[in-house]
């Protein structure tokens, strides 16, 4: 461990609040890589020379003209250069050892900033810090220059990023695939309390961490029609005659493991037109139409989750998903064929030439390839793999289906039926005519099996069918994923149980052997070592550094519960982290918060089922209590919100407006603003989440029981010593089991009670009429107390609570208040609170993504670690 602010330059002092005083980081010994010269050496002098060389030869600047961003780019390229040898050696080892690969497909990756993580994982932090100091530069200043890739929308992307880190750290042969969105998600701007979306221009200055691979470009067909014919053996065949072709170009991001020689690959695809300029049309003077194909093609990888409230948006989403799947699968087959050719004595150079692929080449494909679908977005890979095997390589259907099922596995991430993707037949057939035929054939054969197993059960057939009947038929992508996979996994014990009992009940009765549970986890490198370096240092000083890769080691912290010095140090670190976050809030929001108050944190995507509105009802209740009794002794609190609402999700965006409206009243009321503050931190992202996790004390995990699949924010916050207030939902249940019931603030209905209450015609008015404080709170919102210029502004929220209350907010209100009272009482006993905080961190070992990935390897992929020698 080392003090990384020891030589903090004067130049960087103004950035201190943005660094949240990350004074300590884990020290690792630089891995010794044998190279012919010292171009990629690990010494201070070599690093200094490399930084200046990259500044001159790549950035085209010298020290006279360079700005801080130029130095950041020069440093980034210097670090990347030191990854490349390991990266090439990793690929070479995988091919030489003929390893089975895990191919992970996800449309989201929220990796956060690369520089700090790569420096730490490769063991370059100390050397880089010293080299920069000798050049008169400050490492923190340069880290702040990095643009954070917005390649995800929320928990799904942050989870996938944790998996990337664990795959490389555990030395698992893997390639992860995604889309290189030009604008990623959106930048969230708050104007007059409203969320406004702006393009996320993360690529506007380039990305030093990626390597374009134009030699691996692939063609993706769209539209057109199909033609039937008989092959040379008289077998019925189908060819797809497309009317449009898009090119997919891969960009590789290097993903180093922690303190290993393994550097895995994240391969992201970008779309471009097969012909970027129509010369004939251009020469007629119609310049817009001349580049129309380029515009339409590039739209595919332009933006994450285009709004699908319009037919055009739906079509673009489907194009995007198929583009991603087709590119990735072609690449998987290419890599497999190269390995196959080499295993038969061919050279790598020969393998790079396009060899004729025939059906016998696929004899061992399903023994060498494991494909994991992260949610339903990549589920078209089942139809695409069948198309390639049957149409292009002319395998018989039965063998092609066996290969497809043996290769593919599906992770379900939702319990919300409306979140399971469905595509209109008309759209699907127009865009992917051959895939529609294949899905119909899969469905015909599948339903024949269902009918044999459950004869006469028409309702079951209708529920299991890949096609949902109705005025407009829809293709059910979750059903396709279930039928075409050998394994279906949920992401927490409760989630998997509810999948079996409700959402996928018919599939479970049909294929009970397919279902398994793998509870999610998060990377301790990103979410403790990097996000909370002071705490990481304290932990390492007491128990050593094994915890960084074996998180169960944190249990040894329990031996220090009676150590007054240790407990005081724990408290002091939390206070310093809170002070740093308070400075950040003052700089970014202009709100002066009390660092001695309880930091009550709810940071996650804005959604009705996550119930930010329940948190707001509690805040208004406290406000009313203060106003009615100004002398009331109540614990000071700072309520911290962060999260984005989907651009087309009206109620979620209205909730953000309500947060700001309530904050505008509470924060400016002299009767209460010394005891209550409300903060909404805009543009929630990984780097912001890291700041918040280190400072959080109370973790709000208050979703309606039975709605959250797992959650990972609950794990990150507990890992950093925050104590959870939550329902028995998602991974909350397992967190509570691990940390102890007494170290978790429980409230609310169980999933079974929610279901029972709804089946009894739940009436929210009963709670409104019987609870005076609740009625007062809702009446204040309805009357325009928080929106005097437009008294009916929040009527949709009030109506959603009183007419439907789909997510049982009113039913859980009083239980939530009672639990919050317990929070206040315990917090006043700081020794007790600190003990609970330590135990939350000490017992969080189960929730490492390392454990999660090992379970995927053992239960689903049958992939083994492979050491890369230096």
C-alpha positions in Angstrom: 0.0 0.0 0.0 1.2 3.5 -0.6 0.2 7.1 0.0 -0.8 8.4 -3.4 -1.3 11.9 -2.3 2.0 12.2 -0.5 3.5 14.2 -3.4 0.3 15.9 -4.4 1.3 18.9 -6.5 0.0 22.5 -6.0 -1.4 22.3 -9.5 -3.8 19.5 -8.4 -5.1 21.0 -5.2 -8.2 22.5 -6.8 -9.2 19.0 -7.9 -9.1 17.5 -4.4 -12.9 17.4 -3.9 -13.2 15.7 -7.3 -10.8 13.0 -6.2 -12.7 12.5 -3.0 -9.3 12.4 -1.3 -8.4 8.9 -2.5 -5.1 8.9 -0.6 -4.3 5.2 -0.6 -4.3 2.4 -3.1 -3.1 -1.2 -3.1 0.6 -1.7 -4.1 1.4 -4.6 -6.4 4.7 -5.6 -7.8 4.9 -4.9 -11.5 4.8 -8.2 -13.4 8.1 -8.9 -15.2 7.5 -9.3 -18.9 10.4 -10.4 -21.1 10.7 -8.2 -24.2 13.6 -7.6 -26.6 14.1 -4.0 -25.4 12.8 -1.6 -22.8 10.2 0.1 -24.9 7.5 -1.3 -22.6 9.7 -1.4 -19.5 8.2 -0.8 -16.1 10.9 1.5 -14.6 10.3 5.2 -13.8 12.7 6.4 -16.4 11.3 4.2 -19.2 7.8 5.3 -18.3 8.8 9.0 -18.4 10.4 8.5 -21.9 7.3 6.6 -23.1 4.9 9.3 -21.9 6.9 12.0 -23.7 7.3 9.9 -26.9 3.5 9.3 -27.0 2.9 13.0 -26.4 5.1 13.8 -29.3 4.4 11.0 -31.8 0.8 10.2 -31.1 -0.7 13.5 -29.9 1.6 15.6 -32.0 2.4 18.0 -29.2 5.4 18.9 -27.2 5.6 20.2 -23.7 5.1 23.8 -24.9 1.8 23.2 -26.6 0.4 20.3 -24.6 -2.8 20.7 -22.5 -3.7 18.3 -19.7 -5.8 16.1 -22.0 -2.8 15.5 -24.2 -0.8 14.3 -21.2 -3.7 12.0 -20.2 -3.8 10.5 -23.7 0.0 10.1 -23.7 -0.2 8.3 -20.3 -3.2 6.2 -21.5 -1.2 5.0 -24.5 1.8 4.3 -22.3 -0.3 2.0 -20.1 -2.0 0.4 -23.1 1.4 -0.4 -24.6 2.2 -2.4 -21.5 -1.0 -4.3 -21.8 -0.5 -5.3 -25.4 2.2 -7.9 -24.8 0.1 -9.6 -22.1 -2.9 -9.4 -24.4 -1.1 -11.1 -27.3 0.4 -13.6 -25.0 -3.0 -14.3 -23.6 -4.6 -15.0 -27.0 -1.6 -17.1 -28.0 -1.9 -19.2 -24.8 -5.6 -19.8 -25.4 -5.0 -21.0 -28.9 -2.0 -23.1 -28.1 -3.7 -24.9 -25.3 -6.9 -25.3 -27.3 -9.0 -23.9 -24.4 -12.8 -23.9 -24.4 -14.0 -20.3 -24.6 -16.8 -18.5 -22.8 -18.4 -15.9 -25.1 -20.4 -13.4 -23.1 -23.0 -11.3 -25.0 -24.3 -8.2 -23.5 -25.7 -5.0 -25.0 -24.5 -3.0 -21.9 -21.0 -2.5 -20.3 -20.5 0.2 -17.8 -16.8 -0.1 -17.1 -16.2 3.3 -15.6 -12.9 5.0 -16.2 -10.0 2.8 -17.4 -6.8 4.5 -16.4 -6.9 4.1 -12.6 -8.1 0.5 -12.8 -5.5 -0.5 -15.4 -2.7 1.1 -13.5 -3.7 -0.8 -10.3 -4.3 -4.1 -12.0 -1.0 -4.1 -13.9 0.9 -2.9 -10.8 2.0 0.4 -12.3 0.4 2.9 -9.9 3.5 3.8 -7.9 5.8 3.9 -10.9 3.4 6.1 -12.9 2.8 8.4 -10.0 6.5 8.9 -9.5 7.2 9.3 -13.2 4.5 12.0 -13.5 5.8 13.8 -10.5 9.2 14.0 -12.0 7.7 15.4 -15.1 5.9 18.1 -13.1 2.5 16.5 -13.6 -0.3 15.3 -11.2 -1.8 11.9 -11.7 -5.2 12.9 -10.3 -5.4 15.9 -12.7 -4.9 13.5 -15.6 -7.4 10.9 -14.4 -10.0 13.6 -14.4 -9.5 14.2 -18.1 -10.8 10.7 -19.0 -14.2 10.5 -20.6 -16.3 7.7 -19.0 -17.8 5.3 -21.6 -21.6 5.4 -21.4 -22.1 1.9 -22.8 -24.9 1.0 -20.5 -28.0 2.2 -18.8 -27.8 0.8 -15.3 -27.3 -2.3 -13.2 -27.1 -4.7 -16.2 -24.1 -2.8 -17.6 -22.3 -2.4 -14.2 -22.8 -6.1 -13.6 -21.3 -7.0 -17.0 -18.3 -4.8 -16.3 -17.7 -6.6 -13.0 -17.8 -9.9 -14.9 -15.2 -8.6 -17.3 -12.9 -7.9 -14.4 -13.5 -11.2 -12.7 -13.0 -13.2 -16.0 -9.6 -11.7 -16.5 -8.6 -11.9 -12.8 -9.6 -15.6 -12.6 -7.8 -16.3 -15.9 -10.9 -17.6 -17.7 -10.6 -17.9 -21.5 -13.3 -15.5 -22.6 -14.3 -12.9 -25.1 -17.1 -10.5 -24.3 -19.1 -8.9 -27.1 -21.1 -5.7 -27.3 -21.9 -2.6 -29.3 -19.7 0.4 -29.6 -22.4 3.1 -29.3 -21.3 6.4 -30.6 -23.3 8.2 -28.0 -23.9 5.4 -25.5 -26.6 6.3 -23.0 -27.4 10.0 -22.5 -25.9 12.8 -20.4 -28.5 13.7 -17.8 -29.0 17.5 -17.4 -31.4 18.9 -14.8 -33.3 22.0 -16.0 -35.8 23.5 -13.5 -36.0 20.1 -11.8 -36.7 18.2 -15.0 -34.4 15.6 -16.6 -33.2 16.7 -20.0 -31.3 14.3 -22.2 -28.2 15.3 -24.0 -26.0 13.2 -26.3 -23.2 11.4 -24.4 -20.2 12.4 -26.6 -17.7 10.1 -25.0 -15.9 9.5 -28.3 -15.5 13.1 -29.3 -11.8 13.2 -28.5 -11.0 9.6 -29.3 -10.6 6.5 -27.1 -7.0 5.5 -26.4 -8.1 2.2 -24.8 -9.5 0.6 -28.0 -7.8 -1.0 -31.0 -9.8 -1.0 -34.3 -9.7 -4.4 -36.1 -10.8 -3.5 -39.6 -9.4 -6.8 -40.9 -12.1 -8.7 -39.1 -15.0 -6.7 -40.6 -18.2 -8.8 -41.2 -21.3 -8.4 -43.4 -24.7 -8.3 -41.8 -27.8 -8.8 -44.1 -31.1 -7.2 -43.6 -34.5 -7.3 -45.3 -35.3 -8.9 -48.6 -36.9 -12.3 -49.1 -36.2 -16.0 -49.1 -36.0 -18.6 -51.9 -36.4 -22.4 -51.5 -34.3 -24.8 -53.6 -33.0 -28.3 -53.7 -29.3 -28.9 -53.1 -27.1 -31.2 -55.0 -28.3 -34.1 -52.9 -31.9 -33.3 -53.4 -32.4 -31.8 -49.9 -34.7 -28.9 -49.3 -32.8 -25.7 -48.7 -33.5 -22.0 -48.3 -31.4 -19.0 -49.2 -31.9 -15.5 -47.9 -31.8 -12.8 -50.6 -31.3 -9.6 -48.6 -31.9 -6.1 -49.9 -29.4 -4.3 -47.6 -26.0 -5.1 -46.2 -24.4 -3.4 -43.2 -20.7 -3.8 -42.3 -19.7 -4.5 -38.7 -16.2 -3.4 -37.6 -14.8 -4.6 -34.3 -13.0 -2.4 -31.8 -11.1 -4.3 -29.1 -10.7 -3.0 -25.5 -8.1 -4.7 -23.4 -9.2 -6.0 -20.0 -6.4 -6.9 -17.6 -6.9 -9.1 -14.6 -5.7 -8.0 -11.2 -2.1 -9.0 -10.6 -2.2 -11.6 -13.4 -0.7 -11.8 -16.9 -4.1 -12.4 -18.4 -5.6 -9.6 -20.5 -8.9 -10.6 -22.0 -10.8 -8.9 -24.9 -14.0 -6.8 -24.9 -15.0 -6.7 -28.6 -17.4 -3.9 -29.5 -19.0 -3.6 -32.9 -19.7 -0.4 -34.9 -21.9 -0.3 -38.0 -21.1 1.3 -41.3 -22.6 1.1 -44.8 -21.2 -1.3 -47.4 -21.1 1.7 -49.8 -20.6 5.0 -48.0 -21.1 7.1 -51.0 -23.3 6.6 -54.1 -21.1 8.4 -56.8 -23.8 8.3 -59.4 -26.4 10.0 -57.2 -23.8 12.4 -55.8 -22.9 13.6 -59.3 -26.5 14.5 -60.0 -26.3 16.9 -57.1 -28.5 15.0 -54.7 -25.9 15.0 -51.9 -28.3 14.0 -49.2 -29.5 10.8 -50.9 -25.9 10.0 -51.9 -25.0 9.3 -48.3 -28.4 8.1 -47.1 -27.2 4.5 -46.9 -24.3 5.6 -44.7 -26.6 7.5 -42.4 -29.1 4.6 -42.1 -26.4 2.0 -41.4 -24.5 4.0 -38.8 -27.7 4.7 -36.9 -27.6 1.0 -35.8 -24.7 1.6 -33.5 -25.4 5.3 -32.8 -27.3 5.1 -29.5 -28.1 2.6 -26.7 -31.8 1.7 -26.5 -33.4 4.0 -29.1 -36.8 5.0 -27.9 -39.2 2.3 -29.1 -42.4 4.3 -28.6 -42.5 4.7 -32.4 -42.4 2.1 -35.2 -39.1 3.5 -36.4 -37.7 3.1 -32.9 -38.8 -0.5 -32.7 -37.2 -1.3 -36.1 -33.9 0.3 -35.1 -33.8 -1.6 -31.9 -34.4 -4.9 -33.7 -31.8 -4.0 -36.3 -29.4 -3.2 -33.5 -29.9 -6.5 -31.7 -29.5 -8.6 -34.8 -26.5 -6.6 -36.0 -24.8 -7.3 -32.6 -25.7 -11.0 -32.7 -24.7 -11.6 -36.3 -21.4 -9.8 -36.0 -20.5 -11.7 -32.7 -21.5 -15.1 -34.0 -19.6 -14.7 -37.3 -16.6 -13.8 -35.2 -17.1 -16.8 -32.8 -17.2 -19.1 -35.8 -14.1 -17.5 -37.4 -12.1 -17.9 -34.1 -13.3 -21.5 -33.9 -12.2 -22.3 -37.5 -8.8 -20.8 -36.9 -8.3 -23.0 -33.9 -9.6 -26.0 -35.8 -7.3 -25.4 -38.7 -4.3 -25.0 -36.4 -5.2 -28.1 -34.5 -5.0 -30.0 -37.8 -1.5 -28.8 -38.5 -2.2 -25.6 -40.4 -0.4 -22.4 -39.7 -2.0 -19.3 -38.3 -1.3 -17.4 -41.5 -3.1 -20.2 -43.5 -5.9 -20.1 -41.1 -6.4 -16.4 -41.6 -7.3 -17.1 -45.3 -10.9 -17.9 -45.7 -11.0 -21.7 -45.8 -14.0 -23.5 -47.1 -16.3 -24.3 -44.2 -18.3 -27.5 -44.3 -20.6 -29.3 -42.0 -17.9 -31.7 -40.7 -16.0 -28.8 -39.3 -18.7 -28.4 -36.6 -18.2 -31.8 -35.1 -16.8 -30.4 -31.9 -18.2 -26.8 -32.0 -20.5 -27.3 -29.0 -17.6 -28.8 -27.0 -15.4 -25.7 -27.6 -17.9 -22.9 -27.5 -20.1 -21.6 -24.7 -22.4 -18.6 -25.4 -24.0 -16.7 -22.5 -26.9 -14.4 -23.3 -27.1 -11.6 -20.8 -30.8 -11.1 -20.8 -33.0 -11.4 -23.9 -31.3 -8.8 -26.0 -28.9 -11.3 -27.6 -31.5 -14.1 -27.9 -31.6 -13.8 -31.7 -28.4 -15.7 -31.6 -30.4 -18.9 -31.4 -32.2 -18.2 -34.7 -29.0 -16.9 -36.3 -26.9 -19.9 -35.3 -29.6 -22.2 -36.7 -29.6 -20.2 -40.0 -25.9 -20.4 -40.4 -25.7 -24.1 -39.6 -28.7 -25.2 -41.7 -28.5 -22.7 -44.6 -24.9 -21.8 -44.9 -23.1 -24.9 -43.7 -25.9 -27.3 -44.6 -26.1 -29.4 -41.4 -29.3 -31.3 -40.9 -31.9 -29.6 -38.6 -31.5 -32.1 -35.7 -27.8 -31.8 -35.5 -27.9 -28.0 -35.8 -30.5 -27.8 -33.0 -28.4 -30.0 -30.8 -25.3 -27.8 -31.3 -27.4 -24.6 -30.7 -28.9 -25.8 -27.5 -25.5 -27.2 -26.3 -23.8 -23.8 -26.9 -26.4 -21.3 -25.6 -27.4 -20.4 -22.1 -29.7 -17.6 -20.9 -29.6 -15.4 -17.9 -32.9 -13.8 -17.0 -32.7 -10.4 -15.3 -36.3 -9.4 -14.7 -39.5 -10.4 -13.0 -41.5 -7.8 -14.8 -43.5 -9.4 -17.6 -43.5 -6.1 -19.6 -39.7 -6.1 -19.7 -39.6 -9.4 -21.6 -39.0 -8.4 -25.2 -41.6 -9.1 -27.9 -41.4 -8.2 -31.6 -44.4 -7.8 -34.0 -44.4 -10.5 -36.7 -44.9 -7.8 -39.4 -41.7 -6.0 -38.4 -39.8 -9.1 -37.8 -40.7 -10.7 -41.1 -39.9 -7.5 -43.1 -36.4 -7.2 -41.4 -35.4 -10.8 -40.9 -37.6 -13.0 -43.2 -35.4 -16.1 -42.9 -35.3 -15.9 -39.1 -39.0 -15.7 -38.9 -39.3 -18.9 -40.9 -36.7 -20.6 -38.6 -38.6 -19.4 -35.5 -41.8 -20.8 -36.8 -40.1 -24.1 -37.4 -38.5 -24.2 -34.0 -42.0 -23.4 -32.5 -43.7 -26.1 -34.5 -41.3 -28.8 -33.4 -41.2 -27.5 -29.8 -45.0 -27.4 -29.4 -45.2 -30.9 -30.8 -43.1 -32.0 -27.8 -45.2 -30.0 -25.4 -48.4 -31.6 -26.8 -46.9 -35.1 -26.3 -45.9 -34.3 -22.7 -49.1 -32.4 -21.8 -51.8 -33.7 -24.2 -54.9 -31.6 -24.5 -53.5 -28.7 -22.4 -54.2 -25.8 -24.9 -53.6 -23.1 -22.3 -50.1 -24.5 -21.6 -49.4 -24.6 -25.3 -50.4 -21.0 -25.7 -48.2 -19.9 -22.8 -45.2 -21.7 -24.0 -45.5 -20.8 -27.7 -42.8 -18.6 -29.2 -45.6 -16.7 -30.9 -48.1 -14.7 -28.8 -51.5 -14.7 -30.5 -53.6 -11.5 -30.7 -54.6 -8.7 -33.0 -51.0 -8.5 -34.0 -48.9 -11.6 -33.4 -45.7 -11.1 -31.4 -42.5 -13.1 -31.1 -41.6 -13.8 -27.5 -37.8 -13.5 -27.2 -37.7 -14.9 -23.6 -39.5 -18.0 -24.8 -37.0 -18.4 -27.7 -34.1 -18.0 -25.2 -35.6 -20.7 -22.9 -36.3 -23.2 -25.7 -32.9 -22.7 -27.4 -30.7 -22.8 -24.2 -29.4 -25.7 -22.2 -29.4 -23.7 -19.0 -31.6 -20.9 -17.7 -30.4 -19.0 -14.6 -31.8 -16.5 -12.3 -29.6 -14.0 -10.4 -30.7 -14.4 -6.8 -32.3 -17.2 -4.8 -35.7 -15.4 -4.6 -35.5 -14.4 -8.3 -34.9 -18.0 -9.4 -37.7 -19.2 -7.1 -40.1 -16.7 -8.6 -39.1 -17.6 -12.1 -40.0 -21.2 -11.4 -43.2 -20.3 -9.6 -44.6 -17.6 -11.9 -42.8 -15.9 -14.8 -41.4 -19.0 -16.4 -43.5 -21.6 -14.5 -44.6 -23.6 -17.6 -41.0 -23.8 -18.8 -39.9 -25.0 -15.4 -42.5 -27.8 -15.4 -41.3 -28.7 -18.9 -37.6 -28.4 -18.3 -36.9 -28.5 -14.5 -33.3 -29.6 -15.2 -32.5 -26.4 -17.1 -33.1 -24.1 -14.2 -30.3 -23.0 -11.8 -29.5 -20.0 -9.6 -26.3 -18.0 -9.8 -26.6 -15.0 -7.4 -25.0 -11.8 -8.8 -21.8 -10.3 -7.4 -19.7 -7.2 -7.8 -15.9 -6.7 -8.3 -14.1 -6.0 -5.1 -11.4 -4.3 -7.1 -13.7 -1.7 -8.6 -16.1 -1.3 -5.8 -13.9 -1.4 -2.7 -10.2 -1.2 -3.6 -10.7 1.7 -6.1 -13.8 3.3 -4.8 -12.7 3.4 -1.1 -8.9 3.3 -1.0 -8.7 4.5 2.6 -10.9 1.7 3.8 -9.0 -0.7 1.6 -5.7 0.3 3.2 -7.1 -0.1 6.7 -8.4 -3.6 5.8 -5.1 -4.6 4.2 -3.1 -3.4 7.2 -5.1 -5.7 9.5 -5.7 -8.8 7.5 -3.3 -8.6 4.5 -4.2 -8.3 0.8 -5.7 -11.7 0.0 -9.2 -10.2 0.3 -8.7 -8.4 -3.0 -9.1 -11.7 -4.9 -10.6 -13.8 -2.1 -13.4 -11.7 -0.6 -14.3 -14.2 2.0 -11.1 -13.1 3.8 -13.0 -10.1 5.0 -14.5 -12.3 7.7 -11.2 -11.9 9.5 -12.3 -8.3 10.3 -14.7 -9.7 12.9 -11.7 -10.3 15.1 -11.3 -6.5 15.4 -14.8 -5.7 16.6 -13.6 -5.1 20.1 -10.5 -3.2 19.0 -11.3 0.4 19.9 -8.5 1.8 17.7 -9.7 -0.1 14.7 -13.3 0.9 15.2 -12.3 4.6 15.6 -10.2 4.4 12.4 -13.3 2.9 10.6 -15.4 5.7 11.8 -12.9 8.3 10.8 -12.5 7.0 7.3 -16.3 7.1 6.8 -16.4 10.7 8.1 -13.6 11.7 5.8 -15.4 10.1 2.8 -18.6 11.9 3.8 -16.7 15.2 4.0 -15.2 14.6 0.5 -18.7 13.9 -0.9 -20.1 17.0 0.9 -17.5 19.1 -0.9 -18.4 17.5 -4.2 -22.1 18.2 -3.6 -21.3 21.9 -2.8 -19.2 22.2 -5.9 -21.7 20.4 -8.2 -25.1 21.3 -6.7 -24.4 24.4 -4.6 -25.9 22.7 -1.6 -24.1 22.8 1.8 -24.8 19.6 3.5 -23.8 18.6 7.1 -21.1 15.9 7.0 -22.1 14.9 10.5 -25.7 14.0 9.4 -26.7 10.5 8.4 -26.0 10.1 4.7 -29.2 8.3 3.5 -28.6 7.1 0.0 -30.8 5.8 -2.8 -28.9 5.6 -6.1 -30.2 3.6 -8.9 -32.3 3.8 -12.1 -35.5 5.7 -11.5 -38.4 3.3 -11.8 -41.8 2.9 -10.0 -40.9 -0.6 -8.7 -37.7 0.7 -7.1 -40.0 3.1 -5.1 -38.1 6.4 -4.9 -41.6 7.7 -4.1 -41.7 5.8 -0.8 -38.5 7.5 0.2 -40.1 10.8 -0.7 -43.2 10.1 1.4 -40.9 9.5 4.4 -39.0 12.7 3.8 -42.3 14.7 3.6 -43.4 13.0 6.8 -40.3 14.1 8.6 -40.7 17.6 7.3 -44.2 17.7 8.6 -43.1 16.5 12.0 -40.5 19.2 12.2 -43.0 21.9 11.1 -45.6 20.8 13.6 -43.0 20.6 16.4 -39.9 22.7 15.7 -38.3 21.6 19.0 -38.5 17.9 18.1 -35.2 16.1 18.5 -34.8 14.2 15.3 -31.6 12.8 13.8 -30.2 15.2 11.1 -30.2 13.5 7.7 -28.9 14.1 4.2 -31.0 12.3 1.6 -29.0 11.6 -1.5 -30.6 10.5 -4.8 -29.1 9.7 -8.1 -30.3 7.9 -11.2 -31.6 8.3 -14.7 -35.1 7.8 -16.0 -35.6 6.3 -19.4 -36.4 9.1 -21.9 -39.8 7.7 -22.7 -40.8 6.9 -19.1 -43.1 9.8 -18.1 -43.8 8.8 -14.5 -40.1 8.2 -13.7 -39.2 11.6 -15.1 -42.0 13.2 -13.0 -40.5 11.5 -9.9 -37.2 13.3 -10.6 -39.2 16.6 -10.8 -40.9 15.8 -7.5 -37.5 15.1 -5.8 -36.4 18.6 -6.9 -39.7 20.2 -6.0 -39.5 18.8 -2.4 -35.9 19.7 -2.1 -36.6 23.3 -3.2 -39.1 23.6 -0.3 -37.1 21.6 2.4 -33.7 22.9 1.6 -34.8 26.5 1.8 -37.0 26.3 4.9 -35.0 27.7 7.9 -37.1 25.7 10.3 -35.7 22.4 9.0 -32.8 22.9 6.7 -30.2 22.4 9.4 -31.7 18.9 10.0 -32.9 17.8 6.6 -31.3 18.2 3.2 -32.2 16.6 -0.1 -29.7 16.2 -2.9 -30.1 14.9 -6.4 -26.7 14.2 -8.1 -27.2 14.4 -11.8 -25.7 12.1 -14.5 -25.3 9.0 -12.4 -22.4 7.0 -13.6 -19.7 4.6 -12.4 -17.3 7.2 -11.2 -20.0 9.1 -9.3 -21.3 5.8 -7.8 -17.8 5.1 -6.5 -17.8 8.5 -4.6 -21.2 7.8 -3.2 -20.5 4.2 -2.1 -17.5 5.2 0.0 -19.6 7.9 1.9 -23.0 6.2 2.2 -24.2 5.1 5.6 -27.7 3.9 5.0 -28.4 2.0 1.8 -32.0 2.3 0.5 -33.0 -1.0 -1.2 -36.8 -0.6 -0.9 -38.2 -2.2 -4.0 -41.6 -4.0 -3.9 -40.9 -7.6 -2.8 -40.9 -9.9 -5.8 -39.9 -7.2 -8.4 -36.1 -6.7 -8.2 -34.3 -9.7 -9.7 -31.2 -9.2 -7.7 -29.7 -5.7 -7.4 -26.0 -5.0 -7.2 -26.1 -1.6 -5.6 -27.1 -3.3 -2.4 -23.9 -5.3 -2.6 -21.6 -2.4 -3.4 -22.9 -0.2 -0.6 -22.8 -3.0 2.0 -19.2 -3.8 0.9 -18.3 -0.2 1.8 -19.9 -0.4 5.2 -23.3 1.0 4.5 -26.2 -0.6 6.4 -29.2 -1.7 4.3 -32.8 -0.7 4.9 -34.8 -2.9 2.6 -37.5 -5.4 1.8 -37.1 -9.1 1.4 -36.5 -8.7 -2.3 -33.8 -9.8 -4.8 -30.4 -10.3 -3.2 -31.5 -8.4 -0.1 -32.6 -11.7 1.3 -29.1 -13.3 0.9 -27.3 -10.1 2.1 -29.5 -10.2 5.3 -28.7 -13.9 5.8 -25.0 -13.2 5.4 -24.6 -10.1 7.5 -27.1 -11.1 10.1 -30.7 -10.1 10.7 -29.6 -7.7 13.5 -27.4 -5.8 11.0 -30.1 -5.1 8.5 -33.2 -2.8 8.8 -36.1 -4.9 7.5 -39.5 -3.7 6.6 -42.4 -4.4 4.3 -44.5 -7.1 2.8 -42.9 -10.3 1.6 -43.3 -11.4 -2.1 -46.0 -13.9 -0.9 -47.8 -11.3 1.0 -47.8 -8.9 -2.0 -49.3 -11.6 -4.2 -51.9 -12.5 -1.6 -52.9 -8.9 -1.0 -53.3 -8.2 -4.7 -55.4 -11.4 -5.1 -57.7 -10.0 -2.5 -58.4 -6.8 -4.5 -55.9 -4.6 -2.8 -57.4 -1.1 -2.2 -54.8 1.7 -1.5 -57.6 4.0 -0.3 -57.9 1.9 2.9 -54.3 2.9 3.8 -54.9 6.5 2.8 -58.0 6.8 5.0 -56.6 5.0 8.0 -53.2 6.7 8.3 -53.3 10.4 9.2 -49.7 11.1 8.4 -49.9 9.3 5.0 -53.1 11.2 4.1 -51.5 14.5 5.0 -48.4 13.7 2.8 -50.4 12.7 -0.2 -52.7 15.7 0.1 -49.8 18.0 0.2 -48.5 16.6 -3.1 -52.0 16.6 -4.6 -52.7 20.2 -3.5 -49.7 21.7 -5.2 -47.8 22.4 -2.0 -44.6 21.5 -3.8 -45.6 23.0 -7.1 -47.5 26.2 -6.4 -47.1 27.5 -10.0 -48.9 24.4 -11.3 -51.0 22.7 -8.6 -51.9 19.6 -10.8 -48.3 18.9 -11.8 -48.0 15.7 -9.7 -51.5 14.5 -10.2 -50.3 11.5 -12.2 -48.2 10.3 -9.3 -51.1 10.8 -6.8 -53.4 8.9 -9.1 -51.0 6.1 -9.5 -50.8 5.7 -5.8 -54.5 6.0 -5.0 -56.1 4.3 -8.0 -53.6 1.4 -8.7 -50.6 1.5 -6.4 -49.2 -1.3 -8.5 -46.0 -1.4 -6.3 -47.7 -1.3 -2.9 -46.2 1.9 -1.7 -49.1 2.8 0.6 -49.2 -0.8 2.0 -45.5 -0.6 3.0 -45.5 3.1 4.2 -46.0 2.6 7.9 -43.6 -0.3 8.1 -41.0 1.7 6.4 -41.5 4.6 8.8 -41.2 2.3 11.7 -37.9 0.8 10.3 -36.6 4.3 9.7 -37.3 5.1 13.4 -35.1 2.2 14.3 -32.4 3.6 12.0 -32.4 6.9 13.9 -32.2 5.3 17.3 -29.3 3.0 16.3 -27.4 5.8 14.6 -27.3 7.8 17.8 -25.4 5.0 19.3 -22.3 5.4 17.1 -20.4 2.4 18.6 -23.3 0.1 17.8 -23.7 1.6 14.3 -19.9 1.2 13.6 -20.1 -2.5 14.7 -23.0 -3.1 12.3 -21.0 -1.3 9.5 -17.9 -3.4 10.1 -20.0 -6.6 10.0 -21.7 -5.6 6.7 -18.3 -5.3 5.1 -16.8 -8.4 6.9 -19.6 -10.7 5.9 -20.1 -9.6 2.3 -17.7 -12.1 0.8 -20.4 -14.1 -1.0 -21.2 -11.2 -3.2 -17.9 -11.0 -5.1 -18.3 -11.4 -8.9 -15.4 -13.8 -8.7 -17.6 -16.3 -6.9 -20.4 -15.6 -9.5 -18.1 -16.2 -12.4 -16.7 -19.4 -10.9 -20.3 -20.7 -10.6 -20.9 -19.9 -14.2 -17.8 -21.8 -15.2 -18.8 -24.8 -13.1 -22.6 -24.9 -13.5 -23.0 -23.7 -17.1 -20.0 -23.1 -19.3 -17.7 -26.0 -18.2 -14.8 -23.6 -18.8 -11.6 -23.9 -16.7 -9.0 -21.3 -15.8 -5.8 -21.2 -17.9 -2.7 -19.5 -16.6 -0.8 -17.1 -18.9 2.9 -17.3 -18.2 5.0 -14.2 -18.3 
